[in-house]
Structures are given as structure tokens and as C-alpha cells.
Amino acid sequence: MVTRKKSEDVTILTAQVMSEKGTTAAFIELVQIGGGSQTVTVDGVPEERVHPTSSIYHVRCISPDRMVPDQLISVDSYEEACELAVKYAQKMDEHADRVASLADDLKIDG
């Protein structure tokens, strides 16, 4: 399970989530949205407009198949991102077990 110390001085910007089987399952990244400023002319007078900023976390769920694109999900908090990434990692392991079982069933004695 994921634990995090509460601190006002620490912001986690990126994280890599591994499944129990050691496969990279997801990446978590803090993304800044918006910001900056723009100078516009209103009635001949230059005016600076400041654009609002915000941030979200992107969870990039890595596809186990290179022919299938990764899934990108946006969430508001690091805790939500961790929950989502851990759930995906667990699901990946479950599917890997099922695929291995199917491969064993396909073996032919010769």
C-alpha cells in the first residue's frame, strides 16, 4: 500500500508504480495547466492579463501490449493518483496470471 507523510513543504512531482510481478504499471506526474500573461491593447492602452494556473495529476497506465495505446487519466490529488495506479497494477497482475494459465492450457504433449 502507498503511504505518504503529510508535509506542507513537500510536493511529489513524479512517481513510477510497479506491479508485484515487477512490471512497470503506471507513471504519475504533476502537470501545471495555464499560467503566463498576455499583453493586449485596449483603447490604445496596453493591458497585461494574467492567466490562471492550476495543477492536476496525470496517471499514465502502461499498456501490456505495444499495439494498444496507454491510458491517460487526470485526477485532482496525489492520493487519488496512487489509488488508481495501484488498482491498475493489481489488475495487470491478475490478467498476467490468467494469460499464463491459458498458455499452459494450450500446450500439446508430443
N, C-alpha and C positions, 0 to 999 in steps of 0.2 A: 504494500500500500504506500501511497505517496504522503509524505509529511513535509510540512513547511513551517519554519519558525516565523512568527509574526514580528515584523520589524518595519518601521516607517522608513528606514534608511536603505533597505534592500529591495531592488526590483529585478525579477528574473526576466531576462530578455529572450533566451532560447533554451530549449531542452530537447534531448533525444530520448525517446521511450523505446525500450527493448522488451520483447516478449520473454516469457520464462524460458523459451527454447533458444534465446539468444539472437533472434531476428529483429532487425530494426522495424518497428511497427509504425512509429509516428514521430514527427518533429513538431515542436511547439515554438511559436515565435510571436513576440510582442510587435505589433505593427502600428506605426503612427499614421493617422489619417488627417488630411487637411493641413492647415497651417500656412504660414507665409503671409506676405502682404502684397498689395497691388496699388499702384498709384493711378488714379483716374482724374480726369479733368471735369469738374462740374461748374458750369457757367464761367469757364475760363480760369477757375481756381483749382490748382492741384489738391487732391484729397487722397490721403492714404487709407486704404481699407484693409483691416487685419482679418484674415480668415480664421475661423475657429479650428481648434485641434482637438482630437480625441485619440484614443488608442483602443485596440481590440487584440485579442489573441487569435492567431491562425493555428489550427491543428491540421497538419498535413498527414493524412492516413496513407501510408505507403502500400500500394497495390502489390500483392504477392506475384502478380503476373505482369510482365513488362508490356503486354499487349492491351492491358486495361489501365486507364489513367488513374493517378492518385486522386483521393478525395480531399478537398479543402473545405474546412468548416470554420466559421468565425464564431467566437464566444466572447463574453464580456470580461471574464475573470480567469486568472491562472488556475484556480481551483477547478473551475468548470472544464478548462482545457485538459488538466491532468486526469480528471474523471473520464472524460471522453477518450483520451489516448489509452488509458489503462483498459477500459472496456474493449476498445478495438484490438489491443494486444492480446487480450484473453480470447477474443473471438477468432483471431488469426490462429492461435494455438489449437483451438477446438477444431477448426477447419483442417489444419495440418494433420491432426490425428485421424480425421475421417478420410482424408485423401490417402494417407499411409495404409489405412485399413482396406480401402478399395483397391489399392495397388497390390496388397497381399492377396486379396481375393482373385485377382486376375492372373496370378502365377499358375503356370501349367507344368505338371510333372512330365518330364520327358525322358 
